[in-house]
Amino acid sequence: MQPRMTALTITGREQTWARDLALETGIQVSSCYQCLRCTNSCPVSSFMDIKPHQIVRRVLLGQQESLLSCSAFWVCLSCEMCSTYCPNEIDVAALMNRLKNMVMELHREPAEPPIATFHQVFLDVLGRHGRINELQLMNRFQWRMLLQGYQPPRQEVLRDLGLMLELLRRKRLKLLPEKSAAVEEIRQLARLGGEEAHS
């Protein structure tokens, strides 16, 4: 027996969200004709619950609630292959990033909490020093995850410790973070990005 499909109710307001996004970010999803090139070029589309072309389609249909609860844009690598291969120059990667920001702005529970936590910690460390210190990044990330109730398996802890010791032995891991000479510029860019996201 075929599963029962729910009918899509059209009210005429579906494209309001797409228009708002276009005004706010310049991302013109209305020019998408579902050629699937974004999905076919994505190296991680097989790990997504919905594909990049389906994300664009849901924006066009105004399905904000269902879209913000999916995990696809958290899985996104921000490699921009989708944007590069789009024949209509839709910045699908920027759309993915905007959806991440919307989840955080609306204080919604992200579909992939560990990825969302790592994303936030990465931005915090970058804003503090202007560059990434891997040891500090992973230390902060692990503490945040522990505070959220995640307890890593013993094998994972031993593997990470072994990797850290090997990197220290090869002098590939710095114990103390170094501050970039351009840290103020990086902080300013981060502030501008935050203002644009909230405008």
One Martini backbone bead per residue (centre of mass of N, CA, C, O) as a GRO file, in nm:
protein
  199
    1MET     BB    1   0.096   0.037   0.023
    2GLN     BB    2   0.068   0.361  -0.018
    3PRO     BB    3   0.168   0.640   0.105
    4ARG     BB    4   0.029   0.914   0.238
    5MET     BB    5  -0.018   1.224   0.101
    6THR     BB    6   0.028   1.556   0.156
    7ALA     BB    7  -0.109   1.843   0.092
    8LEU     BB    8  -0.036   2.143  -0.075
    9THR     BB    9  -0.088   2.458   0.045
   10ILE     BB   10  -0.194   2.743  -0.134
   11THR     BB   11  -0.180   3.111  -0.056
   12GLY     BB   12   0.055   3.325  -0.187
   13ARG     BB   13   0.297   3.338   0.057
   14GLU     BB   14   0.550   3.159  -0.013
   15GLN     BB   15   0.753   3.399  -0.143
   16THR     BB   16   0.822   3.589   0.094
   17TRP     BB   17   1.086   3.463   0.202
   18ALA     BB   18   1.247   3.484  -0.062
   19ARG     BB   19   1.228   3.794  -0.080
   20ASP     BB   20   1.360   3.858   0.192
   21LEU     BB   21   1.631   3.719   0.130
   22ALA     BB   22   1.702   3.892  -0.117
   23LEU     BB   23   1.707   4.166   0.036
   24GLU     BB   24   1.912   4.076   0.266
   25THR     BB   25   2.140   3.893   0.067
   26GLY     BB   26   2.095   3.845  -0.265
   27ILE     BB   27   1.947   3.573  -0.283
   28GLN     BB   28   1.816   3.417  -0.589
   29VAL     BB   29   1.597   3.155  -0.578
   30SER     BB   30   1.388   3.217  -0.818
   31SER     BB   31   1.606   3.106  -1.051
   32CYS     BB   32   1.534   2.821  -0.996
   33TYR     BB   33   1.514   2.492  -1.203
   34GLN     BB   34   1.608   2.212  -1.094
   35CYS     BB   35   1.899   2.074  -1.208
   36LEU     BB   36   2.104   1.956  -0.963
   37ARG     BB   37   2.402   2.073  -0.954
   38CYS     BB   38   2.441   2.120  -0.654
   39THR     BB   39   2.407   1.824  -0.565
   40ASN     BB   40   2.616   1.688  -0.767
   41SER     BB   41   2.866   1.873  -0.640
   42CYS     BB   42   2.827   1.757  -0.361
   43PRO     BB   43   3.030   1.577  -0.129
   44VAL     BB   44   2.771   1.551   0.112
   45SER     BB   45   2.477   1.472   0.011
   46SER     BB   46   2.461   1.171   0.124
   47PHE     BB   47   2.441   1.303   0.439
   48MET     BB   48   2.169   1.428   0.376
   49ASP     BB   49   1.832   1.469   0.430
   50ILE     BB   50   1.853   1.712   0.233
   51LYS     BB   51   1.904   1.864  -0.056
   52PRO     BB   52   2.004   2.151  -0.199
   53HIS     BB   53   1.761   2.173  -0.403
   54GLN     BB   54   1.547   2.133  -0.171
   55ILE     BB   55   1.611   2.384  -0.013
   56VAL     BB   56   1.540   2.588  -0.231
   57ARG     BB   57   1.248   2.490  -0.265
   58ARG     BB   58   1.154   2.547   0.031
   59VAL     BB   59   1.196   2.846   0.017
   60LEU     BB   60   0.993   2.896  -0.218
   61LEU     BB   61   0.755   2.753  -0.029
   62GLY     BB   62   0.791   2.857   0.278
   63GLN     BB   63   0.940   2.609   0.464
   64GLN     BB   64   1.073   2.700   0.744
   65GLU     BB   65   1.020   2.497   0.972
   66SER     BB   66   1.131   2.236   0.830
   67LEU     BB   67   1.411   2.354   0.752
   68LEU     BB   68   1.527   2.436   1.046
   69SER     BB   69   1.517   2.108   1.132
   70CYS     BB   70   1.743   2.036   0.959
   71SER     BB   71   2.086   1.902   0.875
   72ALA     BB   72   2.220   1.989   0.604
   73PHE     BB   73   2.361   2.275   0.679
   74TRP     BB   74   2.553   2.138   0.893
   75VAL     BB   75   2.703   1.943   0.688
   76CYS     BB   76   2.815   2.161   0.545
   77LEU     BB   77   3.146   2.272   0.415
   78SER     BB   78   3.178   2.542   0.247
   79CYS     BB   79   3.301   2.490  -0.062
   80GLU     BB   80   3.108   2.613  -0.310
   81MET     BB   81   3.016   2.417  -0.541
   82CYS     BB   82   2.720   2.494  -0.576
   83SER     BB   83   2.772   2.790  -0.663
   84THR     BB   84   2.966   2.732  -0.903
   85TYR     BB   85   2.747   2.531  -1.065
   86CYS     BB   86   2.541   2.743  -1.096
   87PRO     BB   87   2.380   2.877  -1.377
   88ASN     BB   88   2.233   3.125  -1.187
   89GLU     BB   89   2.412   3.220  -0.940
   90ILE     BB   90   2.342   3.077  -0.681
   91ASP     BB   91   2.410   3.113  -0.330
   92VAL     BB   92   2.395   2.830  -0.160
   93ALA     BB   93   2.609   2.861   0.063
   94ALA     BB   94   2.486   3.121   0.184
   95LEU     BB   95   2.217   2.991   0.253
   96MET     BB   96   2.323   2.787   0.455
   97ASN     BB   97   2.442   3.001   0.648
   98ARG     BB   98   2.175   3.152   0.702
   99LEU     BB   99   2.029   2.912   0.836
  100LYS     BB  100   2.217   2.886   1.074
  101ASN     BB  101   2.170   3.173   1.184
  102MET     BB  102   1.864   3.145   1.228
  103VAL     BB  103   1.873   2.929   1.444
  104MET     BB  104   2.034   3.105   1.647
  105GLU     BB  105   1.847   3.360   1.654
  106LEU     BB  106   1.582   3.172   1.735
  107HIS     BB  107   1.663   2.955   1.945
  108ARG     BB  108   1.715   2.681   1.816
  109GLU     BB  109   1.740   2.349   1.781
  110PRO     BB  110   1.978   2.184   1.649
  111ALA     BB  111   2.016   1.897   1.456
  112GLU     BB  112   2.349   1.943   1.514
  113PRO     BB  113   2.499   2.012   1.798
  114PRO     BB  114   2.808   1.957   1.755
  115ILE     BB  115   2.837   2.139   1.503
  116ALA     BB  116   2.729   2.401   1.630
  117THR     BB  117   2.942   2.415   1.853
  118PHE     BB  118   3.192   2.423   1.673
  119HIS     BB  119   3.114   2.676   1.517
  120GLN     BB  120   3.115   2.867   1.769
  121VAL     BB  121   3.403   2.810   1.871
  122PHE     BB  122   3.555   2.894   1.619
  123LEU     BB  123   3.458   3.193   1.625
  124ASP     BB  124   3.568   3.260   1.908
  125VAL     BB  125   3.871   3.203   1.853
  126LEU     BB  126   3.900   3.390   1.611
  127GLY     BB  127   3.810   3.655   1.762
  128ARG     BB  128   4.040   3.647   1.981
  129HIS     BB  129   4.312   3.590   1.769
  130GLY     BB  130   4.274   3.566   1.436
  131ARG     BB  131   4.329   3.257   1.495
  132ILE     BB  132   4.394   2.914   1.500
  133ASN     BB  133   4.396   2.694   1.786
  134GLU     BB  134   4.368   2.364   1.812
  135LEU     BB  135   4.385   2.312   2.117
  136GLN     BB  136   4.174   2.523   2.204
  137LEU     BB  137   3.944   2.433   2.028
  138MET     BB  138   3.916   2.137   2.142
  139ASN     BB  139   3.890   2.210   2.439
  140ARG     BB  140   3.631   2.381   2.417
  141PHE     BB  141   3.457   2.174   2.276
  142GLN     BB  142   3.470   1.949   2.492
  143TRP     BB  143   3.351   2.118   2.723
  144ARG     BB  144   3.080   2.184   2.589
  145MET     BB  145   2.993   1.887   2.555
  146LEU     BB  146   2.999   1.813   2.856
  147LEU     BB  147   2.784   2.032   2.938
  148GLN     BB  148   2.570   1.875   2.737
  149GLY     BB  149   2.630   1.547   2.814
  150TYR     BB  150   2.882   1.451   2.662
  151GLN     BB  151   3.038   1.119   2.650
  152PRO     BB  152   3.311   0.993   2.549
  153PRO     BB  153   3.464   0.741   2.445
  154ARG     BB  154   3.752   0.597   2.538
  155GLN     BB  155   3.872   0.558   2.252
  156GLU     BB  156   3.849   0.858   2.169
  157VAL     BB  157   4.034   0.976   2.387
  158LEU     BB  158   4.290   0.807   2.317
  159ARG     BB  159   4.311   0.899   2.025
  160ASP     BB  160   4.342   1.207   2.081
  161LEU     BB  161   4.593   1.185   2.263
  162GLY     BB  162   4.775   1.049   2.056
  163LEU     BB  163   4.758   1.277   1.847
  164MET     BB  164   4.866   1.505   2.025
  165LEU     BB  165   5.146   1.378   2.088
  166GLU     BB  166   5.236   1.355   1.792
  167LEU     BB  167   5.217   1.661   1.725
  168LEU     BB  168   5.416   1.750   1.945
  169ARG     BB  169   5.660   1.584   1.848
  170ARG     BB  170   5.641   1.740   1.553
  171LYS     BB  171   5.570   2.044   1.598
  172ARG     BB  172   5.231   2.091   1.514
  173LEU     BB  173   5.167   2.204   1.813
  174LYS     BB  174   5.039   2.470   1.993
  175LEU     BB  175   4.995   2.560   2.320
  176LEU     BB  176   4.991   2.863   2.239
  177PRO     BB  177   4.840   3.127   2.130
  178GLU     BB  178   4.837   3.333   1.843
  179LYS     BB  179   4.834   3.661   1.743
  180SER     BB  180   4.710   3.847   1.510
  181ALA     BB  181   4.769   4.145   1.344
  182ALA     BB  182   4.448   4.123   1.226
  183VAL     BB  183   4.234   4.103   1.463
  184GLU     BB  184   4.058   4.360   1.429
  185GLU     BB  185   3.958   4.301   1.143
  186ILE     BB  186   3.822   4.032   1.212
  187ARG     BB  187   3.626   4.146   1.423
  188GLN     BB  188   3.486   4.342   1.231
  189LEU     BB  189   3.379   4.129   1.034
  190ALA     BB  190   3.213   3.978   1.247
  191ARG     BB  191   3.031   4.219   1.322
  192LEU     BB  192   2.917   4.271   1.039
  193GLY     BB  193   2.794   3.990   1.005
  194GLY     BB  194   2.602   4.017   1.251
  195GLU     BB  195   2.447   4.269   1.152
  196GLU     BB  196   2.343   4.148   0.886
  197ALA     BB  197   2.192   3.906   1.020
  198HIS     BB  198   2.001   4.122   1.199
  199SER     BB  199   1.875   4.320   0.964
   0.00000   0.00000   0.00000
